[in-house]
Amino acid sequence: MENLRNELFAREAEEKQIAQDRERMERAVRQRLEVALANEYQRQLKAIAREDQKKEEDAFRAAMMEKFAEDDRIDQLNAQKRRQRQMEHRREIEALLEQRRAAFEEARQAEVREQMDSAKVAEIRNAIIEDERKRMLAAAAQHLGLEHLPKGVLRSEDDVALFRRG
């Protein structure tokens, strides 16, 4: 009777451990899905921001041309001087836009570096999770047989070999 009770307690502990392991794996999958969704959302936001920036640049260009044209009318410049001023204005506008583009590119590069850093963190986290999974698998190998594992726990032949060593 005592032996059956001990066996029941051991079996319940194993089932509890298996449920915890499954929950950890499901949580890791959910985290990866959330990261992928967040990345897609960021890509969409960037596309919208690029469109908005282009519209803003076009509006800026039009407003500046209008302002410079008004300045020209006020000054009553002759045709040749007016053309020269318009060319100067265009060069000034393009220089201003180039400055804005350079600032945007610098911000984009910083964002790319940040994304690369977060990818490295995710890679390290995944490696830690995989090492912990293998450690738990090796620990479980001492107490369980292959027939007691749920499907999907042993992902590769390496896992099976690790389980058999335990």
Phi, psi and chi 1 to 4 in degrees:
 res  aa     phi    psi   chi1   chi2   chi3   chi4
   1 MET       -  -46.9 -172.5   67.7  165.4      -
   2 GLU   -61.3  -38.6 -177.5   67.8   28.4      -
   3 ASN   -63.6  -41.4 -156.7   11.7      -      -
   4 LEU   -65.3  -41.2  -75.5  173.3      -      -
   5 ARG   -63.1  -44.1 -170.8  176.9  -49.4  140.2
   6 ASN   -62.6  -41.1  -71.5  -20.7      -      -
   7 GLU   -65.1  -39.6 -172.6  176.5  -18.6      -
   8 LEU   -62.5  -45.0  177.4   63.3      -      -
   9 PHE   -61.8  -42.4  -74.3  135.7      -      -
  10 ALA   -64.3  -42.5      -      -      -      -
  11 ARG   -65.1  -42.1 -163.5  169.3  -69.7 -142.8
  12 GLU   -63.5  -39.5  -72.4  175.1   -8.3      -
  13 ALA   -64.2  -41.2      -      -      -      -
  14 GLU   -63.7  -44.2  -71.6  173.7   -1.1      -
  15 GLU   -63.5  -39.4  -70.0  173.8    4.0      -
  16 LYS   -63.6  -43.1 -175.8  177.2  179.5 -179.2
  17 GLN   -63.7  -42.0 -178.1   64.7   38.3      -
  18 ILE   -63.8  -41.7  -71.4  170.2      -      -
  19 ALA   -63.3  -40.6      -      -      -      -
  20 GLN   -64.9  -42.0  -71.7  173.7  -12.2      -
  21 ASP   -62.3  -43.6  -67.6  -13.2      -      -
  22 ARG   -62.8  -41.7 -174.1  178.5  -56.3  120.0
  23 GLU   -63.5  -40.4 -175.3  178.9  -32.6      -
  24 ARG   -61.9  -43.7  -88.0 -167.8 -141.5  107.7
  25 MET   -65.5  -41.5  -75.7 -173.4 -130.5      -
  26 GLU   -63.7  -38.6  -70.7  173.0   -3.3      -
  27 ARG   -64.0  -40.3 -163.5  174.2    6.3 -154.8
  28 ALA   -64.1  -40.7      -      -      -      -
  29 VAL   -64.5  -42.8  168.3      -      -      -
  30 ARG   -61.7  -40.3  -81.6 -166.5  -55.0  -87.1
  31 GLN   -63.4  -43.4  -75.9  177.0  -19.7      -
  32 ARG   -62.3  -40.7  -81.3 -171.2 -129.8  123.2
  33 LEU   -63.9  -42.3  179.9   60.4      -      -
  34 GLU   -63.3  -40.4  -71.1  172.1    6.0      -
  35 VAL   -63.6  -42.5  166.8      -      -      -
  36 ALA   -63.8  -42.5      -      -      -      -
  37 LEU   -65.1  -39.8  -70.8  173.9      -      -
  38 ALA   -64.6  -40.3      -      -      -      -
  39 ASN   -63.4  -42.8  -74.7  -18.3      -      -
  40 GLU   -63.8  -41.6  179.6   58.8   30.4      -
  41 TYR   -61.0  -42.7  179.1   69.2      -      -
  42 GLN   -63.7  -39.7  -71.4  -61.6  -41.0      -
  43 ARG   -62.4  -41.5  -81.3 -168.4  -75.7  -81.6
  44 GLN   -64.9  -41.8  -69.6  174.1   -4.4      -
  45 LEU   -62.1  -39.6  -73.7  179.4      -      -
  46 LYS   -65.2  -40.0  -73.6  177.7 -167.5  172.6
  47 ALA   -63.1  -43.0      -      -      -      -
  48 ILE   -63.2  -41.6  -69.5  169.5      -      -
  49 ALA   -63.6  -38.8      -      -      -      -
  50 ARG   -64.3  -41.8  -77.8 -169.0  -65.6  -88.7
  51 GLU   -63.0  -44.2  -71.6  177.1   18.3      -
  52 ASP   -62.2  -40.3  -70.9  -14.8      -      -
  53 GLN   -64.2  -41.3 -178.0 -176.9    8.3      -
  54 LYS   -62.9  -44.4 -177.3  170.5 -179.8   -2.6
  55 LYS   -61.5  -41.0  -71.7  176.9 -174.9  175.0
  56 GLU   -64.9  -40.7 -174.3  178.5  -50.0      -
  57 GLU   -64.0  -42.4  -75.8  179.2    3.8      -
  58 ASP   -62.8  -43.8  -69.1  -17.3      -      -
  59 ALA   -65.1  -40.2      -      -      -      -
  60 PHE   -62.1  -45.3  176.0   77.4      -      -
  61 ARG   -60.2  -46.7 -175.9  178.3  -77.1  118.6
  62 ALA   -64.2  -42.8      -      -      -      -
  63 ALA   -64.6  -41.5      -      -      -      -
  64 MET   -67.4  -40.5  -67.1  -57.4  -69.8      -
  65 MET   -63.3  -40.1  -71.0  -57.3  -70.1      -
  66 GLU   -64.1  -43.6 -173.0  175.8  -50.3      -
  67 LYS   -61.9  -45.7  176.7 -163.2  175.9  -61.1
  68 PHE   -67.3  -35.6  -71.0  140.1      -      -
  69 ALA   -64.7  -40.8      -      -      -      -
  70 GLU   -64.3  -41.5 -177.4   64.4   24.9      -
  71 ASP   -58.6  -41.5  -70.2  -13.5      -      -
  72 ASP   -63.5  -43.1  -71.7  -15.4      -      -
  73 ARG   -63.2  -40.9  -80.5 -170.4  -64.1  -83.7
  74 ILE   -62.9  -42.0  -68.9  171.5      -      -
  75 ASP   -75.1  -13.2  -66.9  -21.3      -      -
  76 GLN    54.8   48.3  -59.4  -81.7  -38.7      -
  77 LEU   -77.1  153.4  -62.5  175.2      -      -
  78 ASN   -74.6  172.3   65.4   29.7      -      -
  79 ALA   -60.0  -43.3      -      -      -      -
  80 GLN   -65.9  -46.4 -176.7 -179.3    4.4      -
  81 LYS   -63.5  -37.6  -72.8 -177.1  178.4 -179.8
  82 ARG   -62.3  -44.3 -169.5  168.0   34.7 -112.3
  83 ARG   -62.6  -41.8  -78.5 -167.7  -63.8  -86.4
  84 GLN   -62.3  -43.4  -71.4  174.7  -13.3      -
  85 ARG   -64.7  -40.5  -70.0  -76.9  -56.5 -108.4
  86 GLN   -61.7  -41.4  -75.8  178.9  -20.2      -
  87 MET   -63.0  -42.5  -69.6  -59.9  -70.1      -
  88 GLU   -61.1  -43.1  -72.2  175.0   28.0      -
  89 HIS   -61.8  -44.2  -65.5  160.7      -      -
  90 ARG   -60.8  -42.9  -75.1 -169.1 -179.1  104.9
  91 ARG   -62.4  -42.2  -77.3 -167.6  -66.7  -88.2
  92 GLU   -63.1  -43.4  -70.8  173.4   11.8      -
  93 ILE   -61.7  -46.5  -69.1  168.3      -      -
  94 GLU   -62.7  -37.4  -70.2  -55.6  -39.4      -
  95 ALA   -64.1  -43.2      -      -      -      -
  96 LEU   -63.3  -43.6  -69.3  171.1      -      -
  97 LEU   -64.2  -37.8  -72.1  173.6      -      -
  98 GLU   -64.2  -38.7 -171.5   57.7   39.1      -
  99 GLN   -61.7  -43.6  -71.4  173.2   -6.2      -
 100 ARG   -64.3  -41.8  -71.5  175.9   63.0  171.9
 101 ARG   -63.2  -40.9  -74.6 -173.7 -163.2  115.0
 102 ALA   -62.6  -42.5      -      -      -      -
 103 ALA   -64.3  -41.2      -      -      -      -
 104 PHE   -64.1  -43.4  176.7   77.9      -      -
 105 GLU   -62.8  -40.5 -177.9   61.8   25.0      -
 106 GLU   -62.6  -42.4 -176.6  175.7  -46.8      -
 107 ALA   -64.9  -39.4      -      -      -      -
 108 ARG   -65.2  -40.8 -168.6 -176.4   68.3   73.1
 109 GLN   -62.3  -40.8  -70.7  -64.9  -29.0      -
 110 ALA   -62.3  -39.4      -      -      -      -
 111 GLU   -66.7  -40.1 -167.1  172.2  -51.0      -
 112 VAL   -62.2  -43.3  166.0      -      -      -
 113 ARG   -61.0  -40.3  -74.4 -169.1  -62.6  -85.8
 114 GLU   -64.9  -41.0 -178.5 -179.0  -37.2      -
 115 GLN   -64.4  -39.7  -79.2 -176.2  -15.0      -
 116 MET   -63.7  -40.5  -69.9  174.3   70.4      -
 117 ASP   -63.4  -42.4  -69.7  -14.9      -      -
 118 SER   -68.0  -32.3   76.8      -      -      -
 119 ALA   -66.1  -39.6      -      -      -      -
 120 LYS   -64.0  -41.2  -73.3  179.0 -175.4  176.3
 121 VAL   -61.9  -43.7  167.2      -      -      -
 122 ALA   -63.2  -39.4      -      -      -      -
 123 GLU   -64.1  -42.7 -176.9  177.4  -49.0      -
 124 ILE   -64.3  -43.1  -69.4  169.1      -      -
 125 ARG   -61.0  -43.7 -177.5 -175.3  -42.6  121.2
 126 ASN   -63.9  -38.3  -70.5  -21.3      -      -
 127 ALA   -64.2  -41.9      -      -      -      -
 128 ILE   -63.4  -43.0  -69.9  169.9      -      -
 129 ILE   -62.7  -42.5  -71.0  170.3      -      -
 130 GLU   -64.7  -42.4 -177.8   62.1   20.5      -
 131 ASP   -61.8  -41.8  -70.5  -15.7      -      -
 132 GLU   -66.3  -38.3 -177.5   62.6   16.1      -
 133 ARG   -62.3  -42.9 -173.5 -174.6   75.2   75.9
 134 LYS   -66.7  -38.1  -74.4 -176.8  179.2  179.7
 135 ARG   -64.0  -43.7 -173.9 -164.1   63.3   76.7
 136 MET   -67.1  -35.9  -69.1 -176.0  -25.5      -
 137 LEU   -64.8  -43.5 -171.1   59.3      -      -
 138 ALA   -64.4  -39.9      -      -      -      -
 139 ALA   -66.3  -40.2      -      -      -      -
 140 ALA   -69.7  -26.2      -      -      -      -
 141 ALA   -61.9  -27.5      -      -      -      -
 142 GLN   -72.6  -24.9  -63.1  171.9   -1.5      -
 143 HIS  -111.5  -19.7  -55.5  -68.8      -      -
 144 LEU  -119.6  158.6  -63.3  174.4      -      -
 145 GLY  -100.2  167.8      -      -      -      -
 146 LEU   -60.2  -31.6  -77.0  172.5      -      -
 147 GLU   -71.1  -12.9   65.1  -83.5   -2.5      -
 148 HIS   -93.7    0.5  -65.2  -67.6      -      -
 149 LEU   -93.5  142.0  -68.5  176.7      -      -
 150 PRO   -72.2  158.2   17.3  -22.8      -      -
 151 LYS   -61.6  142.6  -72.7 -176.3  178.1  179.3
 152 GLY    93.2  -10.0      -      -      -      -
 153 VAL   -72.7  -42.8  170.7      -      -      -
 154 LEU   -91.0  108.7  -60.6  178.1      -      -
 155 ARG   -88.5  -27.1  -64.8 -178.4 -173.8  161.2
 156 SER  -147.0  175.7   66.2      -      -      -
 157 GLU   -64.2  -31.2  -69.9  -61.1  -41.0      -
 158 ASP   -61.7  -39.7  -66.8  -19.2      -      -
 159 ASP   -64.2  -42.0  -72.2   -9.4      -      -
 160 VAL   -63.7  -43.5  173.0      -      -      -
 161 ALA   -63.6  -41.0      -      -      -      -
 162 LEU   -63.5  -39.2  179.9   66.3      -      -
 163 PHE   -67.7  -40.5 -168.0   85.8      -      -
 164 ARG   -70.7  -31.9  -71.5 -164.0  174.1  128.2
 165 ARG   -64.4  -38.3  -91.8 -170.9  -77.1  161.5
 166 GLY   -65.4      -      -      -      -      -
